[in-house]
């Protein structure tokens, strides 16, 4: 989704509203529900604001307009960092996040703003993972990114870092939700990774520019990770860890919770194993996640995946649809899907070019690619590196 950025004046008012001391997220949201715009909030009288549940001191601060000086400084810092403000009324604001109990009234973002409208999956876990945990996070995050999900995590060391890096390595999309300002990096060891995410993905925070990563910020940050996402996948973590908190927030927000099982002798497996006992979906491969997503989400992933595969194939070889036909009309339950599945082998990879050539008398390259992606989403086929495919036993 694309939409024009808000004006500098409107942005200044949103920043001033966000920077009012003592005005929490819930009360700020209620003011916007009542007045619709921050400009209208600042035009209201003290008595009127107090009648809507705002304390006297906070109401006086709003009326005085003293937060505008700090807002102007924030605007300059945003300009210097290449950051953008996305208020809750902006069409670019994630619809899922807007529906949680206490959505941020303003997001600070840096990078590909369009990722706010993609289908996101939260991937969280311990900062001290085992080699198994790192390997599981890397493999699953890469596979899920290839399936079209945007991998969302918190840029922390450990599982978060593995999830972001794997999504980028798979040419997928990733969002880093910070517990500090988007112009800072915490931990500092992830500075290079943060720069890559800003260039290829998106960095997001509800905290103003220059905000320090205080410990109390991270539970607040975690509700945004789960709020952005259709589900949260936990890869290692203790029973009372931050990832367990995120899973609890996801449940409270009505999101799906997934967990990767671990060694019962490892304390880092206690969190996800307990979640599985409590009803979380056990994840062994990427399709365990996709198959459990809402039907409309799966349909969207399939549609977007078809388009990506067709576009990528067209770069190397012209693909033409039958005259008057729709190149995306064939599915795995149709004739094209059956023919594709017949030519795939369990133990031997078949190259995409060879598969298209073997079927050129029956269908178009575009239909083959569309059928392949649907077969993969259904767990009947698997793509290997180099555009090679195998049948799943």
C-alpha positions as CSV (number, residue, x, y, z in Angstrom):
1,X,0.0,0.0,0.0
2,X,1.3,3.4,-0.8
3,X,0.0,6.8,0.3
4,X,1.4,10.3,0.5
5,X,3.3,11.3,3.6
6,X,1.6,13.6,6.1
7,X,2.4,17.3,5.9
8,X,5.1,18.7,8.1
9,X,2.6,20.7,10.1
10,X,0.4,17.7,10.8
11,X,3.5,15.7,11.7
12,X,4.6,18.4,14.1
13,X,1.2,18.2,15.9
14,X,1.4,14.4,16.2
15,X,4.9,14.6,17.6
16,X,3.8,17.3,20.1
17,X,0.9,15.0,21.2
18,X,3.2,12.1,21.6
19,X,5.7,14.1,23.7
20,X,3.2,15.3,26.3
21,X,4.5,14.2,29.7
22,X,2.0,12.0,31.6
23,X,-0.2,11.3,28.6
24,X,-0.2,7.6,28.2
25,X,-1.0,5.5,25.1
26,X,-4.6,4.7,26.1
27,X,-5.5,8.3,26.9
28,X,-3.8,9.7,23.8
29,X,-5.8,7.2,21.8
30,X,-9.1,8.2,23.4
31,X,-8.3,11.8,22.6
32,X,-7.8,11.0,19.0
33,X,-11.0,8.9,19.0
34,X,-12.8,12.0,20.4
35,X,-11.2,14.8,18.4
36,X,-10.0,12.9,15.3
37,X,-6.9,15.1,14.8
38,X,-4.1,16.3,17.1
39,X,-4.7,19.8,15.9
40,X,-8.2,19.6,17.4
41,X,-6.8,18.2,20.7
42,X,-4.6,21.3,21.0
43,X,-7.5,23.6,20.3
44,X,-9.6,22.2,23.1
45,X,-9.9,24.0,26.5
46,X,-8.5,22.7,29.7
47,X,-12.0,22.2,31.2
48,X,-13.1,20.3,28.0
49,X,-10.0,18.0,28.2
50,X,-10.6,17.4,31.9
51,X,-14.2,16.4,31.1
52,X,-12.8,13.6,28.9
53,X,-10.7,12.1,31.8
54,X,-7.5,14.0,31.4
55,X,-5.8,15.1,34.6
56,X,-5.5,18.8,35.3
57,X,-1.7,19.0,35.0
58,X,-1.7,17.1,31.7
59,X,-4.6,19.1,30.4
60,X,-2.7,22.3,31.2
61,X,0.4,21.0,29.4
62,X,-1.7,20.4,26.3
63,X,-3.3,23.8,26.4
64,X,0.1,25.5,26.9
65,X,1.6,23.9,23.8
66,X,4.9,23.6,25.5
67,X,5.7,20.2,23.8
68,X,6.0,21.8,20.4
69,X,9.6,22.9,21.0
70,X,10.6,19.3,21.6
71,X,8.5,18.2,18.6
72,X,10.4,20.5,16.3
73,X,13.6,19.0,17.6
74,X,12.2,15.5,16.9
75,X,11.4,16.6,13.3
76,X,14.9,17.5,12.7
77,X,16.3,14.3,14.2
78,X,13.8,12.4,12.0
79,X,15.0,14.2,8.9
80,X,18.7,13.6,9.8
81,X,18.0,9.8,10.3
82,X,15.7,9.4,7.3
83,X,12.8,8.4,9.5
84,X,9.1,8.8,8.9
85,X,6.1,9.3,11.3
86,X,3.1,7.1,10.7
87,X,0.1,8.1,12.9
88,X,-2.7,5.7,13.8
89,X,-5.1,7.4,11.4
90,X,-2.7,7.0,8.5
91,X,-3.7,4.4,5.8
92,X,-0.2,3.0,6.1
93,X,-0.6,2.1,9.8
94,X,-0.9,-1.7,10.2
95,X,-4.5,-2.7,10.5
96,X,-3.8,-5.6,12.9
97,X,-1.8,-3.3,15.2
98,X,-4.6,-0.7,15.2
99,X,-7.0,-3.3,16.6
100,X,-5.1,-4.2,19.8
101,X,-6.1,-2.9,23.3
102,X,-3.5,-0.2,23.4
103,X,-2.1,0.6,20.0
104,X,0.6,3.3,19.7
105,X,-0.8,6.5,18.4
106,X,2.4,7.2,16.5
107,X,5.0,5.0,14.9
108,X,8.5,6.0,13.9
109,X,9.8,4.0,11.0
110,X,12.9,3.9,8.9
111,X,13.2,1.9,5.6
112,X,10.5,0.3,3.4
113,X,7.3,1.7,4.8
114,X,5.3,-0.5,2.5
115,X,6.2,-3.5,4.7
116,X,3.7,-2.2,7.2
117,X,0.9,-3.6,5.0
118,X,2.5,-7.1,4.5
119,X,1.6,-10.3,6.3
120,X,3.9,-10.5,9.3
121,X,5.0,-13.3,11.6
122,X,6.7,-12.6,14.9
123,X,9.8,-14.7,15.6
124,X,11.1,-14.4,19.2
125,X,13.4,-16.4,21.5
126,X,16.2,-16.3,24.0
127,X,19.2,-14.0,23.8
128,X,21.4,-17.0,24.7
129,X,20.4,-19.7,22.2
130,X,21.9,-23.1,21.8
131,X,23.3,-24.1,18.4
132,X,20.1,-26.0,17.8
133,X,18.0,-23.0,18.5
134,X,20.0,-20.8,16.1
135,X,19.8,-23.4,13.4
136,X,16.0,-23.8,13.8
137,X,15.4,-20.1,13.8
138,X,17.6,-19.6,10.7
139,X,16.0,-22.4,8.7
140,X,12.4,-21.6,9.6
141,X,12.8,-17.9,9.2
142,X,14.3,-18.3,5.8
143,X,11.7,-20.7,4.6
144,X,8.8,-18.6,6.0
145,X,10.3,-15.5,4.3
146,X,10.5,-17.3,1.0
147,X,6.8,-18.2,1.5
148,X,6.0,-14.5,1.6
149,X,5.8,-13.8,5.3
150,X,7.5,-10.7,6.7
151,X,9.7,-11.9,9.6
152,X,9.2,-9.5,12.6
153,X,11.5,-9.5,15.6
154,X,13.2,-7.3,18.1
155,X,16.8,-7.0,16.9
156,X,18.1,-8.5,20.2
157,X,21.1,-10.8,20.2
158,X,20.3,-14.5,19.8
159,X,17.2,-15.8,18.1
160,X,16.1,-12.3,17.0
161,X,19.3,-11.7,15.2
162,X,19.2,-15.2,13.6
163,X,15.6,-14.5,12.3
164,X,16.4,-11.1,10.8
165,X,19.6,-12.3,9.1
166,X,18.0,-15.4,7.7
167,X,15.1,-13.5,6.2
168,X,17.5,-11.0,4.5
169,X,19.7,-13.9,3.2
170,X,16.6,-15.5,1.7
171,X,15.8,-12.2,-0.1
172,X,12.7,-11.9,2.1
173,X,11.3,-9.0,4.2
174,X,11.9,-8.3,7.8
175,X,10.8,-5.7,10.4
176,X,12.9,-4.9,13.5
177,X,10.8,-3.5,16.4
178,X,13.0,-1.5,18.8
179,X,12.8,-0.7,22.5
180,X,14.6,2.6,21.7
181,X,14.5,5.3,19.1
182,X,14.9,4.2,15.4
183,X,18.0,6.4,15.3
184,X,19.8,4.2,17.9
185,X,20.8,0.6,17.8
186,X,20.6,-1.8,20.7
187,X,22.6,-3.9,21.2
188,X,25.4,-2.0,19.5
189,X,26.9,-5.2,18.1
190,X,23.9,-5.3,15.7
191,X,24.8,-2.0,14.1
192,X,25.7,-3.5,10.8
193,X,22.6,-5.7,10.8
194,X,20.4,-2.7,11.6
195,X,21.8,-0.7,8.6
196,X,21.0,-3.7,6.3
197,X,17.5,-3.9,7.7
198,X,17.0,-0.1,7.2
199,X,18.1,-0.6,3.5
200,X,16.2,-3.8,2.7
201,X,13.5,-4.0,5.4
202,X,12.0,-1.8,8.1
203,X,13.0,-0.5,11.5
204,X,10.1,0.5,13.7
205,X,9.6,2.0,17.2
206,X,6.9,3.8,19.1
207,X,9.6,5.5,21.2
208,X,10.7,9.0,20.1
209,X,14.0,9.7,18.4
210,X,16.9,9.4,20.8
211,X,15.1,7.3,23.3
212,X,17.4,5.1,25.3
213,X,16.7,1.3,25.5
214,X,15.5,1.2,29.1
215,X,14.6,-2.3,30.5
216,X,10.9,-1.3,30.9
217,X,10.7,-0.5,27.2
218,X,11.0,-4.1,26.1
219,X,7.7,-5.5,27.3
220,X,6.1,-2.5,25.7
221,X,8.0,-3.2,22.5
222,X,6.9,-6.9,22.6
223,X,3.2,-6.1,22.4
224,X,4.0,-4.3,19.1
225,X,5.8,-7.3,17.7
226,X,2.8,-9.5,18.4
227,X,0.3,-6.8,17.5
228,X,1.8,-6.4,14.0
229,X,1.8,-10.1,13.3
230,X,-0.8,-12.8,12.4
231,X,1.1,-15.1,14.8
232,X,4.2,-15.5,16.9
233,X,6.7,-18.3,16.8
234,X,8.8,-19.0,19.8
235,X,12.2,-20.6,19.4
236,X,13.8,-21.3,22.7
237,X,13.3,-19.4,25.9
238,X,12.9,-19.9,29.6
239,X,9.5,-20.2,31.3
240,X,9.4,-16.5,32.3
241,X,11.4,-15.0,29.5
242,X,10.6,-12.1,27.2
243,X,9.6,-14.5,24.5
244,X,7.1,-16.1,26.9
245,X,5.7,-12.6,27.6
246,X,5.3,-12.0,23.9
247,X,3.5,-15.3,23.5
248,X,1.1,-14.3,26.3
249,X,0.5,-10.9,24.6
250,X,-0.1,-12.7,21.3
251,X,-2.8,-14.9,22.9
252,X,-4.4,-11.8,24.5
253,X,-4.5,-10.1,21.1
254,X,-6.1,-13.2,19.5
255,X,-3.0,-14.1,17.5
256,X,-1.8,-17.7,16.6
257,X,1.1,-19.0,18.8
258,X,3.6,-21.4,17.4
259,X,6.5,-23.1,19.2
260,X,9.6,-25.0,18.1
261,X,10.1,-28.0,20.4
262,X,13.4,-28.5,22.1
263,X,15.6,-30.8,24.2
264,X,13.8,-31.5,27.5
265,X,17.1,-31.3,29.3
266,X,17.7,-27.7,28.2
267,X,16.3,-24.9,30.3
268,X,16.1,-22.8,27.1
269,X,13.5,-25.3,25.8
270,X,11.2,-25.0,28.8
271,X,9.3,-22.0,27.4
272,X,8.3,-23.4,23.9
273,X,7.8,-26.9,25.3
274,X,5.4,-25.6,27.9
275,X,3.6,-23.5,25.2
276,X,3.1,-26.7,23.2
277,X,1.6,-28.5,26.3
278,X,-0.7,-25.5,26.7
279,X,-2.0,-25.8,23.1
280,X,0.5,-23.8,20.9
281,X,1.1,-25.3,17.4
282,X,4.2,-27.5,17.3
283,X,6.5,-26.4,14.4
284,X,8.9,-28.7,12.6
285,X,8.8,-27.0,9.2
286,X,7.6,-23.8,7.7
287,X,4.3,-25.3,6.4
288,X,3.3,-26.1,10.0
289,X,2.9,-22.3,10.4
290,X,1.4,-21.5,7.0
291,X,-1.2,-24.3,7.2
292,X,-2.5,-22.9,10.5
293,X,-3.0,-19.3,9.3
294,X,-6.4,-18.0,8.5
295,X,-7.7,-18.9,5.1
296,X,-7.7,-15.4,3.7
297,X,-4.0,-15.0,4.8
298,X,-3.0,-18.2,3.0
299,X,-4.8,-17.1,-0.1
300,X,-3.0,-13.8,-0.1
301,X,0.4,-15.6,0.4
302,X,-0.4,-17.9,-2.5
303,X,-1.4,-15.0,-4.8
304,X,1.6,-12.9,-3.9
305,X,3.9,-15.9,-4.3
306,X,2.6,-16.7,-7.8
307,X,3.3,-13.1,-8.8
308,X,6.9,-13.3,-7.5
309,X,7.7,-16.6,-9.2
310,X,6.2,-15.5,-12.5
311,X,8.1,-12.2,-12.4
312,X,11.4,-13.9,-11.5
313,X,10.9,-16.5,-14.3
314,X,10.0,-13.8,-16.8
315,X,13.4,-12.1,-16.2
316,X,15.2,-15.1,-17.7
317,X,12.6,-16.4,-20.1
318,X,9.5,-14.8,-21.7
319,X,6.3,-16.4,-20.4
320,X,3.2,-15.9,-22.4
321,X,-0.3,-16.7,-21.3
322,X,-2.9,-18.3,-23.6
323,X,-4.9,-15.6,-25.5
324,X,-7.7,-14.4,-23.4
325,X,-6.6,-16.6,-20.5
326,X,-5.5,-16.0,-16.9
327,X,-1.9,-17.4,-16.3
328,X,-2.8,-17.8,-12.6
329,X,-6.0,-19.8,-13.1
330,X,-4.5,-23.3,-12.6
331,X,-4.2,-24.8,-9.2
332,X,-2.9,-28.1,-7.8
333,X,-6.3,-29.7,-8.0
334,X,-6.5,-28.9,-11.7
335,X,-4.9,-30.6,-14.7
336,X,-1.7,-28.4,-14.6
337,X,-1.1,-29.2,-10.9
338,X,-1.5,-32.9,-11.5
339,X,0.8,-32.9,-14.5
340,X,3.4,-30.9,-12.5
341,X,3.2,-33.3,-9.5
342,X,3.6,-36.3,-11.8
343,X,6.9,-35.1,-13.1
344,X,8.4,-34.3,-9.7
345,X,10.4,-36.9,-7.9
346,X,10.9,-37.5,-4.2
347,X,14.6,-38.3,-4.4
348,X,15.8,-36.3,-7.4
349,X,15.5,-32.5,-7.9
350,X,13.9,-31.3,-11.1
351,X,15.0,-27.9,-12.5
352,X,12.3,-25.4,-13.2
353,X,13.5,-24.9,-16.8
354,X,13.3,-28.7,-17.4
355,X,9.9,-28.9,-15.9
356,X,8.5,-26.1,-18.0
357,X,10.1,-27.7,-21.1
358,X,8.5,-31.1,-20.4
359,X,5.1,-29.5,-20.1
360,X,5.3,-27.0,-23.0
361,X,2.8,-29.0,-25.1
362,X,0.2,-28.8,-22.4
363,X,0.5,-25.4,-20.7
364,X,2.3,-22.1,-20.4
365,X,5.3,-21.4,-18.1
366,X,3.2,-19.0,-16.1
367,X,0.7,-21.8,-15.3
368,X,3.5,-24.2,-14.3
369,X,5.0,-21.6,-11.9
370,X,1.6,-20.8,-10.4
371,X,0.9,-24.5,-9.8
372,X,4.3,-25.1,-8.3
373,X,3.8,-22.4,-5.8
374,X,0.4,-23.7,-4.7
375,X,1.8,-27.2,-4.4
376,X,4.6,-25.8,-2.3
377,X,2.2,-23.9,0.0
378,X,0.2,-27.1,0.4
379,X,3.3,-29.1,1.4
380,X,3.2,-31.3,-1.7
381,X,6.4,-29.9,-3.3
382,X,9.5,-28.2,-2.0
383,X,11.8,-25.7,-3.7
384,X,15.5,-26.2,-3.4
385,X,18.3,-23.7,-4.2
386,X,18.8,-22.9,-7.9
387,X,15.1,-23.1,-8.7
388,X,15.0,-26.9,-8.3
389,X,11.9,-28.8,-7.0
390,X,11.2,-32.1,-5.4
391,X,8.0,-33.9,-4.4
392,X,7.4,-34.1,-0.6
393,X,6.9,-37.7,0.5
